[in-house]
Amino acid sequence: MIAVLEWLSATAPAVALRRSATLYMFVNAAHILAIGLLVGAILPLDLRLAGFFRKVPAQIIAPFLSRAAGVGLAAAILTGFGLFSVRAVEYAANPAFLAKLALIGFGLLNLLAVYLGQGWKTLTTSGRIRPGLRFSAALSAASWIAALLAGRWIGFL
């Protein structure tokens, strides 16, 4: 495993990021913007599905916010992989990074469970958000906030 991580750190993109403070800054800024899009879209959706902001029609905002969160997630993964490649061996041993990966994985598993359970497409039972979907929304909000905090924690270990 160490050999794969060392190889990743020696690839041309990783070396370019290490050698150019400007390039690293742009990728880092793109990562922050992607996380902002992800969390900025998923939290309002999760809060609405969990029972807050009841005057906002969930059926109207859910498709847009879920797609925006998906774009943010894809961009965060892409830019995060680039940032990881710069110091892959060190990050792979960082407990905060490992916690972040676990929390992202949990958030994605929760998303998969919601999607397989028909997700927001069948939001209501007799005009109310289904209790299982409310619970999944609360788990989603908690896992993405925790992943964000774990990401910030990486630099302190």
N, C-alpha and C positions, 0 to 999 in steps of 0.2 A: 504494500500500500504506500509506503514511504516513497518508493521508486516512482510510482505513478504521480504522486504529489510533486516530487522534485521535477519530473518531466513536465508537468503542467506549468510549474513556475519558470521553466526554461523555454517555453514556447515564445514565438515572436510577439504575440499580443501582450503577454505578461511582461516580457522584457521591455517592450515599448512603454507600457504603463509605468514600470519602475524607473525608466530613464527620463521620462517626460513628466515633470510636475504639472504642466498645463494639461496634458492628456488625462492624467490621473484625476486632476481637479474636475474636468468635464464629465468623466465617467462617474465620479463620486457625486457630483451635482445631479446628474441624470438619475442615479440610484435614489437619491433623496426625493427628487420630483416623482419618480415612479412609486415610491412608498407613500408619498403624499396623496397621489391619485388613488392608490389601492385603499388606504385607510380612510381617506376622505370620501370615498364612495361606499365602502362596505359598512362603516359605522352608522351613517344615517339609515341605510337599508336594514341593518341588524336591529337598530333601535326601533324602527317602525314595525318590523316583524315581531319584536319582543313585546310590543304593546304601547310604545310611546308614539306621540304625534298622530293620534287616531284620525284626525281630520284630513290627513294626507292619504289619498287613495293608494294603497300598496300595489294594486294591480297596474297602476300607471307608472309609478317610479321604479318598481322592481326590475323591469327589463333594462332600462337605461343604466341604473346604478350597478347592476350585476355585470353588464358589459364593460362599463368604465373600470370597475374593480378588476375585471379580467385583463384589460389592457395594462393597468398598473402592475398587476402581478407578473405578467409576461415580461414587462420592461424591467421590473425589479429583479427577476430571476436572471435575465440576460446581463444586466449591469452588475449585479451581485456576483455572478460567476466571474466576470472580468476582474472585479476587485479581489475576490478570493484567490484568483490565479497568481496575483502578485506575491502573496506570502502563504501559499497553500499549506505547507508543512506546519507553520505556526498556527494558522487558523484551525486546522484539523485537530490540534491539541488544546484549543481554547474552550473551556467549559461553557462560556457564554455563547460562542458560535455554535457549539453542539446543541445547546438549549434552544437557540434560535431555529436551527434546522428541525429539531423535534417539534417545536411549536408550529412552524410552517407546515410540517407534515400533518400535524393534528388538524390544523385549519383546513387543509386540502381534503383530508379524510371526512371531516364534517361536511364540507361542500359536496363531496361525492355522495354522502349519505342523503343530503337534502335533494340533490339532483336525482338520484335513483328513486327517491320517495316522491317524485313529481314536483318537488321544490315549490317555488313561488307560482308555478302555473296552476296549482290547485290550492291557492292560499287559504280559502275559507271553508268552514263548515257552518252553514246557516248564518253567513254574514260575519263570522269572526275568524281571526287567524287561528289555525289549528294549534293546539297545545304543543305538539311535537315540534312544529316549526318555530314556535316561540322559544322553546328550549334550545333548539339548534342555533337560532339567531343569537341568543345570549352566549352560547359556547363560542360561536364565531367571533363575536365582539371581543370576548375575553382572550381568545387565542391570538387574534391579530394584534391586540394591544400588548399582550405579553411578548409576542415575537418582536414587536417594535422596541420594547424595553430591553429585551435580550440583545438586540442589535446594538443599542446604545451602550450596553454593558461590555461589549467586546473590547472596546478601546481602553477599558479600565482594568483589564486583567493581563 
